[in-house]
Amino acid sequence: MLQLVLFLGAIGPILSQTVHNVLIGRNQPYEIETPDYPSTSFGWTQVDNIIQWNLQVEGDAKIKIVCTDIRMSQTEEWGDKCEDVYFSVHDGNVVRKVCGHSFRDTVFLSVGRTLEAKFVTSANGGGLVRCVVLNTGEPTPEEIVKMDPHDKLKIIDVEGEAGDPLPYLDRMWVFESPPGTRMSFQCD
């Protein structure tokens, strides 16, 4: 028995897998990134690396994944099987795999309430992934704004900057005013 344990210890690890179970709330984007994105290339180790995200939403919502940056490289020519490095999305019975040099603004939309995303690398390939996951359900109001014609102008500051805007996110406010009044909006 002791010899068997020593023998198995000498083989070393052949698989490294990290699993993230995530419930995506309404109005709450979730970021998918490879470790140390974008500073290092993930993979290229003797150990096959797998990062898996099990994504779920509640109610009748769906899951939308918007990948702004998927970059991969491998030692062999690219083929249809995507064996050395790939990003995949498993939606029910359908698996969609992408592999190749570079993908930008790639969108995946679920059929149901769950989705499994996976990034796999090997000794022959590595890469980087950055995606934003969104709940497509009707957003909940962030604020109920009671309008009064005698009050000052109401300014709503939406987070995010021109260089780093919030990603594909629906936001909602409810405006209430006295009967017979009109509202106007100006967006900058």
C-alpha positions in Angstrom: 0.0 0.0 0.0 2.8 2.4 0.8 4.5 1.8 -2.5 1.2 2.6 -4.3 0.9 6.0 -2.6 4.5 6.9 -3.4 4.0 5.9 -7.0 0.9 8.1 -7.3 2.7 11.0 -5.7 5.5 10.7 -8.3 3.0 11.1 -11.2 2.2 14.6 -10.2 -1.0 16.5 -10.9 -2.5 16.2 -14.4 -5.4 18.5 -14.0 -6.0 21.8 -12.2 -9.6 22.9 -12.1 -11.2 25.9 -10.5 -15.0 26.1 -10.3 -17.1 29.2 -9.5 -20.8 28.9 -8.8 -22.4 32.3 -9.3 -25.9 33.6 -9.0 -26.3 36.6 -11.2 -28.6 39.2 -9.8 -30.5 41.8 -11.7 -28.5 45.0 -12.3 -25.4 43.2 -11.0 -22.8 42.5 -13.8 -20.3 39.7 -13.0 -16.8 39.6 -14.6 -15.2 36.5 -15.9 -11.4 36.8 -16.2 -8.4 34.5 -16.3 -6.1 35.0 -13.3 -3.9 38.1 -13.5 -5.8 39.4 -16.6 -4.3 41.0 -18.8 -0.7 40.8 -17.5 0.0 37.1 -18.0 -0.9 34.4 -20.4 -2.8 31.7 -18.6 -1.8 28.1 -19.4 1.4 26.7 -21.0 1.9 24.4 -18.0 2.3 20.6 -17.8 -1.0 20.7 -16.0 -4.2 21.1 -17.9 -5.9 24.2 -16.5 -9.7 24.5 -16.4 -11.6 27.5 -15.0 -15.3 26.8 -14.9 -18.1 29.2 -14.1 -21.5 27.7 -13.3 -23.9 30.7 -13.8 -27.5 30.9 -12.8 -30.3 33.5 -12.7 -33.7 33.4 -11.0 -37.2 33.7 -12.5 -37.7 33.9 -16.2 -34.5 35.7 -16.9 -31.7 34.5 -19.2 -27.9 34.9 -19.0 -26.0 37.0 -21.5 -22.2 36.8 -21.7 -20.4 39.5 -23.5 -16.7 38.7 -24.1 -14.7 41.8 -24.9 -11.4 40.0 -25.1 -10.6 36.3 -25.9 -7.0 35.7 -27.0 -5.4 32.3 -27.5 -2.3 30.8 -28.9 -1.0 27.3 -29.3 2.0 25.4 -30.7 -0.1 23.4 -33.3 -2.1 24.7 -36.2 -5.7 25.6 -35.3 -8.3 22.9 -36.0 -12.0 22.3 -35.6 -11.6 20.2 -32.5 -10.2 23.0 -30.2 -8.2 20.6 -28.0 -5.2 22.5 -26.7 -6.9 25.8 -25.6 -10.6 26.9 -25.9 -13.4 28.9 -24.4 -16.7 27.0 -24.3 -20.3 27.7 -23.2 -22.6 24.8 -22.3 -26.3 25.7 -22.5 -28.5 22.7 -21.8 -27.6 20.1 -24.5 -25.7 22.6 -26.7 -21.9 23.2 -26.3 -20.5 26.2 -28.2 -16.6 26.2 -28.4 -14.4 29.0 -29.7 -10.7 28.7 -30.4 -8.4 30.8 -32.5 -6.2 33.8 -32.2 -8.5 36.6 -31.1 -12.2 37.3 -30.6 -13.7 40.6 -29.5 -17.3 41.4 -28.6 -18.4 37.8 -28.7 -21.9 37.3 -27.3 -23.5 34.2 -25.8 -27.2 34.2 -24.7 -28.7 31.3 -22.7 -31.9 29.5 -23.6 -32.7 28.9 -19.9 -31.7 30.0 -16.4 -28.3 28.2 -16.2 -25.1 28.4 -18.3 -21.7 26.8 -17.9 -18.7 28.8 -19.2 -15.3 27.1 -19.3 -11.8 28.2 -20.3 -9.3 25.3 -20.9 -5.6 25.5 -21.5 -2.8 22.9 -21.7 0.9 22.5 -22.1 0.4 23.3 -25.8 -1.7 26.4 -25.5 -2.7 29.3 -23.4 -4.6 32.5 -23.5 -6.6 35.3 -21.8 -10.4 35.8 -21.3 -12.4 38.7 -20.2 -16.2 38.7 -20.3 -19.1 40.3 -18.5 -22.1 38.2 -17.5 -25.5 39.9 -17.2 -29.0 38.9 -16.0 -31.4 39.8 -18.8 -34.4 40.0 -16.5 -36.4 43.2 -16.1 -34.2 45.6 -14.0 -35.5 46.7 -10.6 -35.8 50.4 -10.1 -32.7 52.0 -8.5 -34.7 54.9 -7.3 -38.3 56.3 -7.3 -37.9 60.0 -8.2 -40.8 62.2 -7.1 -41.0 65.2 -9.4 -42.4 68.5 -8.3 -42.6 71.5 -10.7 -41.4 73.8 -7.9 -38.3 71.8 -7.0 -34.8 72.1 -8.4 -33.5 70.1 -11.3 -32.8 66.5 -10.5 -29.4 65.2 -11.7 -28.9 61.5 -12.0 -25.2 60.4 -12.1 -24.7 57.1 -13.9 -21.5 55.4 -12.8 -18.8 54.6 -15.3 -16.4 56.8 -17.3 -15.9 57.4 -21.0 -12.8 55.2 -21.0 -14.4 52.4 -18.9 -18.2 52.5 -19.3 -20.5 50.2 -17.6 -21.0 47.1 -19.8 -24.3 46.5 -21.5 -26.3 47.1 -18.4 -30.0 48.1 -18.2 -30.7 50.6 -15.5 -34.1 51.8 -14.4 -35.6 54.8 -12.5 -39.2 55.5 -11.9 -40.4 59.1 -12.1 -43.6 60.3 -10.5 -45.1 63.7 -11.1 -48.4 65.4 -10.1 -51.3 64.9 -12.5 -51.3 67.4 -15.4 -47.5 68.1 -15.3 -45.0 67.3 -18.0 -41.5 66.0 -17.6 -38.5 66.5 -19.9 -35.2 64.7 -19.8 -31.7 65.8 -21.0 -28.9 63.3 -21.3 -25.2 64.2 -21.7 
